[in-house]
Amino acid sequence: MASFTEGTNFQPGDIVSTETRSPVGGSLVTRPARGGKTTSTRQGATPIYHRTVTKITSRDSSGRVAGAETQVWIVKDGSYQLAATTKDGGKTFTYEKDSDGNFVGGDDFRKDLSNPQSQINQTVDTQVENVLNKRSDILPEDKAKIIDKTKNQAGQGNGDDPQGGSSPTPEDGKSGIKIDDIKIEADQRKSYDKLLKYPEELDPKYQDYFKIMMVEYKPRGLSAAGGALPSRANLSGLSNNDAVGGREILANIILPIPGGIGDSNTLDWQGSDMDMIQLMGASILGGGITEGGAGVERETGNAANTIANNTGAIQEMATSAIVQNVTGVDRLKRMQGAIFNNNMELLFSGTQLRSFSFTFRLSPRSPSESKIVQKIIRTLKQGMSAKKANNFLFVKSPHTFFLGYYKNQDLHPYLNKFKECALTGMSMSYTPDGNYATFYDGSMTSYQMTLTFQELEPVFDSDYGNDYQSIGY
């Protein structure tokens, strides 16, 4: 086994996987097998021993991973050599060359590693994931920054590409275009003012403020890691006007913190009841599902013992049920002053999405401030609008928003935080004082803007972390 040492192949703090062997190159040969089935074997492949080294390149202010890169090292000529690096979770790779100008991994290695369906590409993901699962400081949302589970072949080059991309292959004699390779483009505005601040003299260094950051909506996809869809990004880049949650900020809007702010965290809990007969039936069925015949036999015996030990109660239950069905008279209540124990219990039924409403009074005091107010209203209205696809066969999602209360340009520790939100409602009053009044240039003397946001996903325990640095969500 070739040596792989700290200081030479990786640095302290890097996340290093174990050594694995994967075949590259060769051809897949399919042969008939018994029962009408087929078996596939790869012939002419070259085994390559490889490891991964993952480096956390940046973290947000809460300590969560904001950027990472993974290196793929292979054994060549008896020692480990760096062969490829990915900075987008494995969607694309850059490949290293040796002193003679040749790629370290060779053409077969580059072609296979660039193909998400190849064994080495999937093994590299598994190597990284296995070592991440052992790290208590890496949360599920961190893994999404390190391994892209939604990657496909879109955007990769063909086999002649110097980075070794491979084009989709036709299946069953069809065109070779896969549905996942189709990217629906929208006819939408790309450029907004990066920073809009009202009032003009608001100084974020000395005054608390409310910040709205508009980003392009990013679907979660359908690729499930560990049986669950990836969690959405939390607020990061707290004082950065360029990027948040791994996406470019299209517009930053800074406003005074409005009055009447608050939050409400609610969950669905519902009452559920179950009588003795249902309880016995559930136990017998559950035993059969989990343990087969042995489980049914055991639970049936338990039910028989229950009946034997409560013969009088079971008889009274059956008698009362029959009398009530025939006559409508509740015999048990009238004769015993009792009812069946329905084992009522409050059970957790699901999560709910939070919504928030904010009302802002915007009263410009100069021509330049009137223009800022106009731009704020226009940006929010246009950003929350649905996006028409270029061919108008589809309509794409509006932009989404990250919100935050800020103190000294950091998230306010004594007010609640928000997850990524959709702007579901925006109402404007252009005459909030009941009278039509404008400045000489036509701008209104005052506006009242009410915004309603709803979070895209529920709040979970893990979103809070393990500290007491803030109120949290």
Summary of the structure (lengths in Angstrom):
residues: 473
radius of gyration: 31.1
end to end distance: 49.5
largest distance: 98.9
contacts: 1270
relative contact order: 0.10
helix: 23%
strand: 30%
